[in-house]
């Protein structure tokens, strides 16, 4: 199968990541939960991963890197652990439900209010986001790249436009590993990561990086291996946010993936830009398709058949051509409403930097064949 669903999860894990996971399973212990040699060795490996992520994303030190099981959990920790009753939040129409649903839940309980920045000419402009800031705004939530189209927003410009008192939360699910995301340089207060996508880790590897001024409250409570005498969560990070045993194999995979990104991110980004440009150019020439993406470094190309529903297109690509894509709403309903593609959604092909133009050509060839099917609709 030609796997073009990397925006959902990376379909090919590099050999270094596979080896790291196997090694972790062969010699595994509970990091931070014992004083014996193996537990200490595992704890050192976990710390090394924290330090690497902080370096890669210009963070504020290893203690401000909290591991989670995915990006959704990281976003929930940032949102639920920061907001207070009476706060206002600014977010955007491009956000994933991992942002929208926590905000909606808090709004339904009467805890917060929030406003959603619209698209302007099909683009999300920093000025449109900043225009929604109110005196009671505490948090601004924005994606690093749309999981539907791959569209990005200038985070540097946005940070300059919003007041310093407003915390900036960036959903890095699609951008991390592909885009230059820097906490201190940009002024990001929270960066949520999905390790299993652009960072090449296995599933179960997520993280939240946060600035020195951010002080998120724990949203899970339990054992941390530290201050076990107390019934209260530790006051220090990252222990304050990490209840229960970490997935040590997942952390090890994330460390190896991050090392790979550190050495080859620019190369990978250029490869994805070329692949998406090739696919975009090919789809532009097909009368039966509407295109919703521009060439981008996140590897995402979104389109719709003018007569065949998106989920049906995805199914036909899988069944007839053994090409894996995703059709539908992609857990981003407001994005599709803004794009005018609700409720049918779009077909999303998402490339890995390990793929080739031959993979893109196979997709284009299959789409041309599906153009012929349109006569039955």
C-alpha positions as CSV (number, residue, x, y, z in Angstrom):
1,X,0.0,0.0,0.0
2,X,1.1,3.6,-0.7
3,X,0.5,5.3,2.7
4,X,-0.5,8.9,2.3
5,X,-2.1,9.4,5.7
6,X,0.9,10.7,7.6
7,X,-1.0,13.6,9.0
8,X,-3.0,11.1,11.0
9,X,0.1,9.1,12.1
10,X,3.4,8.5,10.6
11,X,3.2,5.3,8.5
12,X,7.0,4.6,8.3
13,X,9.2,4.7,11.4
14,X,12.9,5.2,10.7
15,X,15.3,2.4,11.6
16,X,16.8,4.4,14.5
17,X,13.3,4.7,16.1
18,X,12.5,1.0,15.7
19,X,15.9,0.1,17.3
20,X,15.3,2.5,20.2
21,X,11.9,1.0,20.9
22,X,13.2,-2.6,20.8
23,X,16.1,-1.7,23.1
24,X,13.7,-0.1,25.5
25,X,11.6,-3.2,25.6
26,X,14.6,-5.5,26.1
27,X,15.8,-3.5,29.1
28,X,12.9,-1.8,30.6
29,X,12.3,-0.4,34.1
30,X,10.2,2.3,35.6
31,X,12.0,5.7,35.4
32,X,11.8,7.7,38.6
33,X,10.3,4.8,40.5
34,X,13.4,3.1,41.9
35,X,17.0,3.5,42.9
36,X,18.4,0.4,41.2
37,X,20.8,0.7,38.2
38,X,18.3,0.0,35.5
39,X,15.6,2.4,36.8
40,X,18.3,5.1,37.0
41,X,19.5,4.4,33.5
42,X,15.9,4.7,32.2
43,X,15.4,7.9,34.1
44,X,18.6,9.3,32.5
45,X,17.2,8.4,29.1
46,X,14.0,10.2,29.9
47,X,15.8,13.3,31.0
48,X,17.9,13.3,27.9
49,X,14.8,13.3,25.8
50,X,13.4,16.3,27.8
51,X,16.7,18.2,27.2
52,X,16.7,17.4,23.5
53,X,13.1,18.6,23.0
54,X,13.9,21.8,24.9
55,X,16.9,22.4,22.7
56,X,15.0,21.5,19.5
57,X,12.1,23.9,20.2
58,X,14.0,26.6,22.1
59,X,12.3,25.7,25.3
60,X,13.0,26.7,28.9
61,X,14.7,23.7,30.2
62,X,14.1,20.0,30.8
63,X,11.8,20.6,33.8
64,X,9.4,22.4,31.5
65,X,8.9,19.5,29.2
66,X,6.0,17.3,30.4
67,X,5.3,14.0,28.6
68,X,1.8,13.0,27.7
69,X,0.3,10.2,25.7
70,X,-0.5,12.4,22.7
71,X,-1.0,16.0,21.6
72,X,-4.7,16.0,22.7
73,X,-3.7,15.4,26.3
74,X,-1.0,18.0,26.1
75,X,-3.5,20.6,24.8
76,X,-6.0,19.6,27.6
77,X,-3.3,20.1,30.2
78,X,-2.5,23.6,28.9
79,X,-6.1,24.6,28.5
80,X,-7.7,23.1,31.6
81,X,-4.6,23.8,33.7
82,X,-4.4,27.5,32.8
83,X,-7.9,28.9,32.5
84,X,-9.9,30.3,35.4
85,X,-13.5,31.3,35.8
86,X,-14.3,34.5,33.9
87,X,-11.5,34.1,31.4
88,X,-11.8,34.7,27.7
89,X,-10.1,32.8,25.0
90,X,-9.3,33.6,21.4
91,X,-9.0,30.7,19.0
92,X,-9.4,30.1,15.2
93,X,-11.7,28.3,12.7
94,X,-8.8,26.1,11.7
95,X,-8.5,24.4,15.1
96,X,-8.8,20.7,15.7
97,X,-11.4,19.3,18.1
98,X,-8.5,18.8,20.6
99,X,-8.7,22.5,21.1
100,X,-12.3,23.2,20.4
101,X,-13.9,20.5,22.6
102,X,-12.1,21.5,25.8
103,X,-13.0,25.1,25.2
104,X,-16.6,24.2,24.4
105,X,-16.8,22.1,27.6
106,X,-15.6,25.0,29.8
107,X,-18.0,27.3,28.0
108,X,-20.9,25.0,28.6
109,X,-20.1,24.9,32.3
110,X,-20.1,28.7,32.4
111,X,-16.4,28.9,33.2
112,X,-15.1,30.8,30.1
113,X,-16.1,32.5,26.9
114,X,-14.3,32.2,23.6
115,X,-14.3,33.8,20.2
116,X,-13.2,32.2,16.9
117,X,-11.2,34.1,14.3
118,X,-12.5,33.6,10.7
119,X,-10.6,33.3,7.4
120,X,-10.1,36.3,5.3
121,X,-9.8,35.5,1.6
122,X,-9.2,31.9,2.5
123,X,-6.4,32.8,4.8
124,X,-6.0,33.1,8.6
125,X,-4.5,36.5,9.3
126,X,-2.7,37.4,12.5
127,X,-4.6,40.7,12.6
128,X,-8.0,38.8,12.6
129,X,-6.9,36.8,15.6
130,X,-5.6,39.8,17.5
131,X,-8.7,41.8,16.8
132,X,-10.7,39.5,19.0
133,X,-8.6,40.1,22.2
134,X,-10.5,41.5,25.1
135,X,-9.4,42.8,28.5
136,X,-10.4,39.5,30.1
137,X,-8.6,37.4,27.4
138,X,-6.1,35.0,29.1
139,X,-5.3,32.6,26.3
140,X,-4.9,32.5,22.6
141,X,-5.0,29.1,21.0
142,X,-3.7,28.6,17.4
143,X,-2.6,25.7,15.3
144,X,1.0,25.7,13.8
145,X,-0.5,24.2,10.6
146,X,-4.0,23.2,9.7
147,X,-4.5,19.5,9.7
148,X,-7.0,19.9,6.9
149,X,-5.1,22.0,4.3
150,X,-1.6,22.5,5.7
151,X,-2.1,26.3,5.9
152,X,0.2,28.0,8.4
153,X,0.0,31.3,10.3
154,X,2.8,33.7,11.1
155,X,3.3,33.1,14.8
156,X,5.9,35.8,15.2
157,X,3.6,38.4,13.8
158,X,0.7,37.2,16.0
159,X,2.8,37.3,19.2
160,X,3.7,40.9,18.4
161,X,0.1,41.8,17.9
162,X,-1.4,40.4,21.1
163,X,-0.8,41.8,24.6
164,X,2.1,40.3,26.6
165,X,-0.3,39.3,29.3
166,X,-2.1,36.8,27.0
167,X,-0.7,33.3,27.0
168,X,0.0,31.9,23.5
169,X,-0.8,28.2,23.1
170,X,0.3,26.5,19.8
171,X,-1.0,23.2,18.6
172,X,2.1,21.6,17.1
173,X,0.5,18.4,16.0
174,X,1.1,19.0,12.3
175,X,3.9,21.6,12.4
176,X,6.3,20.0,14.9
177,X,9.2,18.4,13.0
178,X,8.3,20.2,9.8
179,X,8.3,23.9,10.8
180,X,10.7,26.0,12.8
181,X,8.8,26.3,16.1
182,X,10.7,28.2,18.8
183,X,9.2,29.0,22.2
184,X,11.5,31.7,23.5
185,X,12.3,33.3,20.2
186,X,8.7,33.5,19.2
187,X,7.1,34.1,22.6
188,X,5.1,30.8,22.7
189,X,3.9,29.9,26.2
190,X,2.7,26.4,25.4
191,X,3.7,24.1,22.6
192,X,1.8,20.8,22.4
193,X,3.5,18.0,20.4
194,X,2.3,14.8,18.7
195,X,5.4,12.7,18.6
196,X,4.0,10.1,16.2
197,X,3.7,12.4,13.3
198,X,6.4,14.8,12.1
199,X,8.8,13.7,14.9
200,X,8.7,10.0,13.7
201,X,8.1,8.5,17.2
202,X,5.6,5.7,17.9
203,X,2.1,6.3,19.1
204,X,1.9,7.2,22.8
205,X,4.6,9.8,22.6
206,X,3.3,13.3,23.2
207,X,4.7,16.3,25.1
208,X,3.9,19.8,26.4
209,X,6.6,22.4,26.5
210,X,5.8,25.6,28.5
211,X,7.5,28.9,29.2
212,X,8.9,30.1,32.5
213,X,5.9,32.3,33.2
214,X,3.3,29.5,32.6
215,X,2.2,27.6,35.6
216,X,-0.3,25.0,34.5
217,X,-2.2,23.2,37.2
218,X,-2.3,19.3,37.1
219,X,-5.4,17.8,35.5
220,X,-4.5,14.2,36.5
221,X,-3.6,13.2,40.0
222,X,-1.6,10.2,41.1
223,X,1.8,8.7,41.7
224,X,4.9,10.6,40.5
225,X,7.7,8.8,42.2
226,X,8.5,12.0,44.1
227,X,7.2,13.4,47.4
228,X,5.3,10.2,48.0
229,X,4.8,11.2,51.6
230,X,2.4,13.9,50.5
231,X,-1.2,13.5,49.3
232,X,-0.9,16.7,47.2
233,X,0.8,16.7,43.8
234,X,4.4,17.9,43.8
235,X,4.8,21.7,43.4
236,X,7.6,21.4,41.0
237,X,7.7,20.5,37.2
238,X,7.5,18.3,35.3
239,X,6.4,15.9,38.2
240,X,3.4,18.2,38.9
241,X,1.9,17.3,35.5
242,X,3.0,13.7,35.1
243,X,0.9,11.2,37.0
244,X,1.5,7.5,36.6
245,X,4.1,5.5,34.7
246,X,5.5,7.1,31.5
247,X,5.6,5.0,28.3
248,X,9.3,4.5,28.3
249,X,9.5,2.9,24.8
250,X,7.5,5.9,23.5
251,X,9.8,8.4,25.1
252,X,12.9,6.6,23.7
253,X,11.3,6.6,20.2
254,X,10.6,10.3,20.6
255,X,14.3,11.0,21.5
256,X,15.5,9.2,18.4
257,X,12.9,10.9,16.2
258,X,13.8,14.3,17.6
259,X,17.5,13.7,16.9
260,X,16.7,12.8,13.3
261,X,14.6,16.0,12.9
262,X,17.4,18.1,14.5
263,X,19.9,17.0,11.9
264,X,17.6,16.9,8.8
265,X,14.6,19.2,9.4
266,X,15.5,21.6,6.6
267,X,16.1,18.8,4.2
268,X,12.8,17.1,5.1
269,X,10.9,20.3,4.8
270,X,12.2,20.9,1.3
271,X,11.3,17.4,0.3
272,X,7.8,17.8,1.5
273,X,7.5,21.2,-0.2
274,X,8.5,19.6,-3.5
275,X,6.2,16.6,-3.1
276,X,3.2,18.7,-2.3
277,X,4.0,21.1,-5.2
278,X,4.1,18.1,-7.5
279,X,0.7,16.8,-6.3
280,X,-0.9,20.3,-6.3
281,X,0.2,20.9,-9.8
282,X,-1.2,17.6,-11.0
283,X,-4.5,18.0,-9.3
284,X,-4.9,21.6,-10.7
285,X,-5.0,20.1,-14.2
286,X,-8.0,17.8,-13.4
287,X,-11.4,19.3,-14.1
288,X,-13.3,17.0,-11.7
289,X,-11.3,18.2,-8.6
290,X,-11.3,21.3,-6.4
291,X,-8.0,22.0,-4.7
292,X,-7.8,23.4,-1.2
293,X,-4.0,23.3,-0.5
294,X,-0.9,25.1,-1.6
295,X,2.6,23.6,-1.6
296,X,3.7,23.3,2.0
297,X,6.4,21.8,4.3
298,X,3.9,19.8,6.3
299,X,3.1,17.4,3.4
300,X,-0.6,18.0,3.2
301,X,-2.7,18.2,0.0
302,X,-6.5,18.5,0.4
303,X,-9.0,18.3,-2.4
304,X,-12.5,17.3,-3.3
305,X,-14.1,15.5,-6.2
306,X,-16.9,17.7,-7.6
307,X,-19.4,14.8,-7.7
308,X,-18.1,11.9,-5.6
309,X,-18.3,12.3,-1.8
310,X,-14.9,12.6,-0.1
311,X,-15.2,9.5,2.0
312,X,-16.2,7.6,-1.1
313,X,-13.1,8.8,-2.9
314,X,-10.9,7.7,0.0
315,X,-12.5,4.3,0.0
316,X,-12.1,3.8,-3.7
317,X,-8.4,4.8,-3.5
318,X,-7.9,2.2,-0.8
319,X,-9.9,-0.6,-2.3
320,X,-9.0,-0.2,-6.0
321,X,-5.5,1.4,-5.9
322,X,-4.2,0.5,-2.4
323,X,-3.5,4.1,-1.6
324,X,-4.3,5.3,1.9
325,X,-5.7,8.8,2.3
326,X,-8.3,10.2,4.7
327,X,-11.7,11.5,3.7
328,X,-14.2,13.5,5.8
329,X,-14.0,16.3,8.3
330,X,-10.7,15.4,9.9
331,X,-11.9,16.3,13.4
332,X,-12.0,20.0,12.4
333,X,-15.6,21.0,11.7
334,X,-15.1,24.7,11.9
335,X,-12.3,24.6,9.3
336,X,-14.7,22.8,6.9
337,X,-17.5,25.3,7.5
338,X,-15.0,28.1,6.8
339,X,-13.8,26.5,3.6
340,X,-17.4,25.7,2.5
341,X,-16.8,22.0,2.5
342,X,-19.1,21.0,5.4
343,X,-20.5,18.4,5.8
344,X,-18.9,16.3,3.0
345,X,-15.4,17.3,4.0
346,X,-12.3,16.8,1.9
347,X,-9.9,14.1,0.8
348,X,-6.5,14.6,2.5
349,X,-3.3,13.1,1.1
350,X,-0.4,13.6,3.5
351,X,3.2,12.8,2.6
352,X,6.2,11.7,4.5
353,X,9.7,12.9,3.6
354,X,10.6,9.3,3.0
355,X,8.3,9.2,0.0
356,X,9.0,9.9,-3.6
357,X,7.5,11.6,-6.6
358,X,6.5,8.1,-7.8
359,X,4.1,7.9,-4.8
360,X,2.6,11.3,-5.8
361,X,2.3,10.1,-9.4
362,X,0.5,7.0,-8.3
363,X,-2.0,9.2,-6.5
364,X,-2.4,11.4,-9.6
365,X,-2.9,8.4,-11.9
366,X,-5.6,7.0,-9.6
367,X,-7.4,10.3,-9.4
368,X,-7.5,10.5,-13.2
369,X,-9.1,7.0,-13.2
370,X,-11.7,8.2,-10.7
371,X,-12.5,11.1,-13.0
372,X,-13.9,8.5,-15.3
373,X,-16.2,7.1,-12.5
374,X,-17.9,10.5,-12.2
375,X,-20.2,9.6,-15.1
376,X,-22.1,7.3,-12.8
377,X,-23.0,10.1,-10.5
